[in-house]
Amino acid sequence: MRTFMHGAALWDVACPQRPSRVAGVTMAGFRVRELDALRMVPHPAVTLLLEFGVGSPVLDCAAGQQRGSMVAGPGFGSGGAVRAWGENVECVQVRLSPVIARAVLGASPADLDGAVVSLGDLWGREASRIREQLRSVPSWQDRFALTDALLARRYEAGPPVEPEVAWAWHRIIGSRGLARVDGLAAEVGWSRKRLWSRFRSQLGLPPKRAVRLARFDHAAHRLVAGEGAAQVAADAGYADQSHLHRDVRAFTGATPATVAGELFLAVDDIAWPTCGTPDKPHV
């Protein structure tokens, strides 16, 4: 376990010693004495939060407050209005590629409708069981192994997405948002309308938004790494620096300079040192 310090924030962060047995899963463990109004930055993965501590994380969003273990779809937090807070929080946070999320969750990411959902609403008693099991084991590595076994079992029993949809998603992520939707449809032999419909229903967002989200995620992490906005805009496929500024504002409600200091993004180098999303490494 490592200590993450960022301004007044002091977190303990644990990472698994081995990768998940399920391609498309990454996870990290967090112990936070005081979580103070953390801005949730949109991310190109489904987020599964498994809490088991004395305290409980709380999300403030447009629909009200959500407490405890929860699930959020790709791009959750767009607009910058979602904040997380809490005391004595302990949790395993899992990032699921949308390609496997339907099988693991037992519901399509599209069913989340851009919101956060209580894990109990999706999994029923299994959500309570995994919480008690995580509390009972003695180490973070045991918690990761327990979580991985659960995700693998659910994944094997769940329905896969169509290969064309999975291929299109991986092309979008692999290109860091530079892929063209028309080109993706042509390459899989589908019409643009068919790709939009299948992609949206199985992954939870339309292809064009997936492209924007992947491009934003890459740009945001380069800003956090200290690169200038003009260079990031040029390299990440934005028309100009103003285009980058508008996209960052749309996703976070903040300027590129503010996003460069975001705690949610800064912790990635410790929590997910080799892969920022389950589908690709940060560069």
C-alpha positions as semicolon CSV with decimal commas, in nm:
position;residue;x (nm);y (nm);z (nm)
1;M;0,000;0,000;0,000
2;R;0,126;0,346;-0,093
3;T;0,036;0,688;0,042
4;F;-0,101;0,941;-0,204
5;M;-0,069;1,308;-0,111
6;H;-0,222;1,588;-0,315
7;G;-0,269;1,922;-0,146
8;A;-0,457;1,851;0,177
9;A;-0,563;1,504;0,057
10;L;-0,396;1,200;0,216
11;W;-0,502;0,858;0,089
12;D;-0,374;0,504;0,124
13;V;-0,380;0,327;-0,213
14;A;-0,331;-0,044;-0,281
15;C;-0,279;-0,219;-0,616
16;P;-0,316;-0,587;-0,709
17;Q;0,005;-0,784;-0,745
18;R;-0,125;-0,962;-1,053
19;P;-0,367;-0,868;-1,333
20;S;-0,728;-0,975;-1,334
21;R;-0,817;-1,308;-1,491
22;V;-1,082;-1,116;-1,689
23;A;-0,959;-0,897;-1,974
24;G;-1,117;-0,555;-1,931
25;V;-1,097;-0,540;-1,549
26;T;-0,863;-0,321;-1,347
27;M;-0,896;-0,242;-0,978
28;A;-0,742;-0,052;-0,689
29;G;-0,805;-0,026;-0,315
30;F;-0,852;0,298;-0,125
31;R;-0,851;0,392;0,244
32;V;-0,939;0,756;0,299
33;R;-0,988;0,912;0,642
34;E;-1,152;1,223;0,502
35;L;-1,280;1,253;0,145
36;D;-1,363;1,617;0,087
37;A;-1,580;1,720;-0,211
38;L;-1,389;1,530;-0,479
39;R;-1,498;1,627;-0,830
40;M;-1,587;1,318;-1,035
41;V;-1,418;1,344;-1,375
42;P;-1,579;1,145;-1,662
43;H;-1,392;0,830;-1,754
44;P;-1,426;0,581;-2,045
45;A;-1,511;0,283;-1,825
46;V;-1,791;0,158;-1,606
47;T;-1,705;0,223;-1,242
48;L;-1,794;-0,035;-0,980
49;L;-1,738;0,077;-0,621
50;L;-1,737;-0,193;-0,351
51;E;-1,727;-0,031;-0,008
52;F;-1,672;-0,219;0,317
53;G;-1,540;0,033;0,568
54;V;-1,671;0,188;0,887
55;G;-1,772;0,496;0,692
56;S;-1,944;0,517;0,357
57;P;-1,872;0,716;0,041
58;V;-2,142;0,960;-0,064
59;L;-2,206;1,096;-0,413
60;D;-2,390;1,423;-0,457
61;C;-2,545;1,450;-0,803
62;A;-2,850;1,591;-0,978
63;A;-3,068;1,300;-0,868
64;G;-2,971;1,345;-0,503
65;Q;-2,730;1,152;-0,282
66;Q;-2,611;0,796;-0,335
67;R;-2,437;0,607;-0,054
68;G;-2,250;0,280;-0,025
69;S;-2,153;0,042;-0,304
70;M;-2,256;0,169;-0,645
71;V;-2,215;0,148;-1,022
72;A;-2,174;0,434;-1,269
73;G;-2,168;0,418;-1,648
74;P;-1,896;0,548;-1,882
75;G;-1,875;0,927;-1,882
76;F;-2,049;0,961;-1,547
77;G;-1,994;1,306;-1,396
78;S;-2,010;1,500;-1,722
79;G;-2,067;1,867;-1,658
80;G;-1,866;1,863;-1,335
81;A;-2,163;1,867;-1,098
82;V;-2,096;1,536;-0,921
83;R;-1,898;1,540;-0,596
84;A;-1,785;1,256;-0,371
85;W;-1,726;1,289;0,002
86;G;-1,716;1,084;0,320
87;E;-1,514;0,983;0,625
88;N;-1,329;0,659;0,702
89;V;-1,394;0,524;0,355
90;E;-1,252;0,185;0,253
91;C;-1,335;0,043;-0,086
92;V;-1,226;-0,157;-0,386
93;Q;-1,281;0,046;-0,700
94;V;-1,314;-0,153;-1,022
95;R;-1,296;-0,013;-1,373
96;L;-1,484;-0,232;-1,618
97;S;-1,448;-0,202;-1,992
98;P;-1,800;-0,141;-2,126
99;V;-1,738;-0,444;-2,349
100;I;-1,759;-0,677;-2,047
101;A;-1,977;-0,466;-1,818
102;R;-2,309;-0,613;-1,935
103;A;-2,197;-0,964;-1,848
104;V;-2,047;-0,866;-1,511
105;L;-2,329;-0,640;-1,397
106;G;-2,617;-0,846;-1,529
107;A;-2,749;-0,533;-1,700
108;S;-2,642;-0,321;-1,995
109;P;-2,454;0,002;-1,915
110;A;-2,732;0,165;-2,117
111;D;-2,969;0,076;-1,833
112;L;-2,771;0,308;-1,605
113;D;-2,882;0,597;-1,829
114;G;-2,583;0,813;-1,738
115;A;-2,662;0,792;-1,367
116;V;-2,520;0,617;-1,063
117;V;-2,707;0,312;-0,935
118;S;-2,691;0,135;-0,600
119;L;-2,521;-0,201;-0,633
120;G;-2,797;-0,349;-0,417
121;D;-3,051;-0,250;-0,682
122;L;-2,858;-0,452;-0,941
123;W;-2,728;-0,747;-0,740
124;G;-2,968;-0,773;-0,449
125;R;-2,833;-0,983;-0,162
126;E;-2,507;-1,050;-0,345
127;A;-2,410;-0,686;-0,288
128;S;-2,442;-0,734;0,089
129;R;-2,254;-1,063;0,077
130;I;-1,953;-0,920;-0,107
131;R;-1,939;-0,630;0,141
132;E;-1,925;-0,867;0,438
133;Q;-1,668;-1,087;0,266
134;L;-1,442;-0,791;0,190
135;R;-1,463;-0,683;0,554
136;S;-1,372;-1,029;0,680
137;V;-1,053;-1,093;0,482
138;P;-0,721;-0,975;0,630
139;S;-0,538;-0,806;0,342
140;W;-0,583;-0,601;0,028
141;Q;-0,447;-0,881;-0,190
142;D;-0,709;-1,113;-0,044
143;R;-0,975;-0,853;-0,121
144;F;-0,855;-0,821;-0,479
145;A;-0,857;-1,200;-0,520
146;L;-1,207;-1,221;-0,376
147;T;-1,332;-0,944;-0,603
148;D;-1,165;-1,095;-0,908
149;A;-1,322;-1,435;-0,843
150;L;-1,665;-1,273;-0,817
151;L;-1,621;-1,074;-1,139
152;A;-1,488;-1,378;-1,327
153;R;-1,783;-1,591;-1,218
154;R;-2,035;-1,328;-1,321
155;Y;-1,857;-1,260;-1,650
156;E;-1,853;-1,626;-1,749
157;A;-2,226;-1,655;-1,684
158;G;-2,322;-1,329;-1,858
159;P;-2,402;-1,246;-2,220
160;P;-2,122;-1,110;-2,441
161;V;-2,157;-0,803;-2,661
162;E;-2,149;-0,850;-3,036
163;P;-1,796;-0,887;-3,178
164;E;-1,847;-0,588;-3,410
165;V;-1,941;-0,367;-3,115
166;A;-1,641;-0,483;-2,911
167;W;-1,411;-0,425;-3,209
168;A;-1,544;-0,072;-3,260
169;W;-1,497;0,014;-2,892
170;H;-1,138;-0,111;-2,889
171;R;-1,063;0,086;-3,207
172;I;-1,197;0,403;-3,046
173;I;-0,995;0,354;-2,728
174;G;-0,684;0,240;-2,912
175;S;-0,693;0,549;-3,135
176;R;-0,739;0,775;-2,829
177;G;-1,057;0,910;-2,981
178;L;-0,923;0,975;-3,330
179;A;-1,127;0,703;-3,503
180;R;-1,409;0,817;-3,733
181;V;-1,753;0,665;-3,676
182;D;-1,825;0,639;-4,051
183;G;-1,502;0,447;-4,095
184;L;-1,580;0,211;-3,808
185;A;-1,921;0,126;-3,954
186;A;-1,771;0,057;-4,295
187;E;-1,495;-0,161;-4,151
188;V;-1,741;-0,389;-3,968
189;G;-1,976;-0,394;-4,267
190;W;-2,264;-0,218;-4,089
191;S;-2,455;0,098;-4,165
192;R;-2,383;0,394;-3,942
193;K;-2,738;0,369;-3,803
194;R;-2,694;0,002;-3,712
195;L;-2,361;0,066;-3,544
196;W;-2,509;0,356;-3,345
197;S;-2,804;0,146;-3,229
198;R;-2,609;-0,167;-3,128
199;F;-2,322;0,030;-2,972
200;R;-2,557;0,247;-2,767
201;S;-2,774;-0,038;-2,644
202;Q;-2,483;-0,266;-2,548
203;L;-2,220;-0,022;-2,420
204;G;-2,430;0,261;-2,280
205;L;-2,328;0,552;-2,502
206;P;-2,332;0,626;-2,875
207;P;-2,011;0,591;-3,080
208;K;-1,962;0,964;-3,132
209;R;-1,975;1,031;-2,759
210;A;-1,736;0,741;-2,699
211;V;-1,494;0,907;-2,941
212;R;-1,521;1,240;-2,755
213;L;-1,481;1,072;-2,416
214;A;-1,172;0,876;-2,521
215;R;-1,014;1,188;-2,671
216;F;-1,094;1,392;-2,359
217;D;-0,954;1,126;-2,125
218;H;-0,625;1,116;-2,313
219;A;-0,602;1,496;-2,322
220;A;-0,690;1,534;-1,952
221;H;-0,416;1,298;-1,839
222;R;-0,162;1,481;-2,051
223;L;-0,270;1,806;-1,885
224;V;-0,222;1,642;-1,544
225;A;0,126;1,534;-1,656
226;G;0,214;1,903;-1,700
227;E;0,189;1,945;-2,077
228;G;0,065;2,275;-2,214
229;A;-0,290;2,305;-2,342
230;A;-0,180;2,418;-2,690
231;Q;0,043;2,115;-2,741
232;V;-0,218;1,877;-2,598
233;A;-0,484;2,020;-2,829
234;A;-0,261;1,979;-3,134
235;D;-0,155;1,623;-3,051
236;A;-0,494;1,496;-2,930
237;G;-0,686;1,581;-3,246
238;Y;-0,861;1,902;-3,144
239;A;-0,910;2,172;-3,405
240;D;-0,738;2,425;-3,181
241;Q;-0,688;2,517;-2,817
242;S;-1,036;2,671;-2,795
243;H;-1,185;2,339;-2,907
244;L;-0,999;2,161;-2,625
245;H;-1,118;2,425;-2,378
246;R;-1,483;2,376;-2,481
247;D;-1,458;1,998;-2,456
248;V;-1,294;2,008;-2,114
249;R;-1,559;2,254;-1,995
250;A;-1,839;2,029;-2,128
251;F;-1,703;1,720;-1,952
252;T;-1,589;1,876;-1,624
253;G;-1,736;2,224;-1,587
254;A;-1,380;2,350;-1,542
255;T;-1,093;2,495;-1,742
256;P;-0,794;2,290;-1,863
257;A;-0,577;2,460;-1,597
258;T;-0,815;2,346;-1,322
259;V;-0,844;1,995;-1,461
260;A;-0,464;1,966;-1,460
261;G;-0,480;1,971;-1,080
262;E;-0,775;1,738;-1,031
263;L;-0,727;1,484;-0,752
264;F;-0,944;1,226;-0,934
265;L;-0,696;1,224;-1,224
266;A;-0,374;1,271;-1,028
267;V;-0,421;0,949;-0,830
268;D;-0,419;0,738;-1,148
269;D;-0,041;0,707;-1,163
270;I;-0,049;0,527;-0,828
271;A;-0,383;0,347;-0,840
272;W;-0,360;0,234;-1,204
273;P;0,012;0,269;-1,283
274;T;0,007;0,069;-1,606
275;C;-0,339;0,125;-1,743
276;G;-0,567;0,421;-1,712
277;T;-0,862;0,235;-1,857
278;P;-0,916;-0,141;-1,876
279;D;-0,861;-0,117;-2,251
280;K;-0,539;0,077;-2,293
281;P;-0,236;0,230;-2,120
282;H;-0,204;0,601;-2,069
283;V;0,065;0,760;-2,286
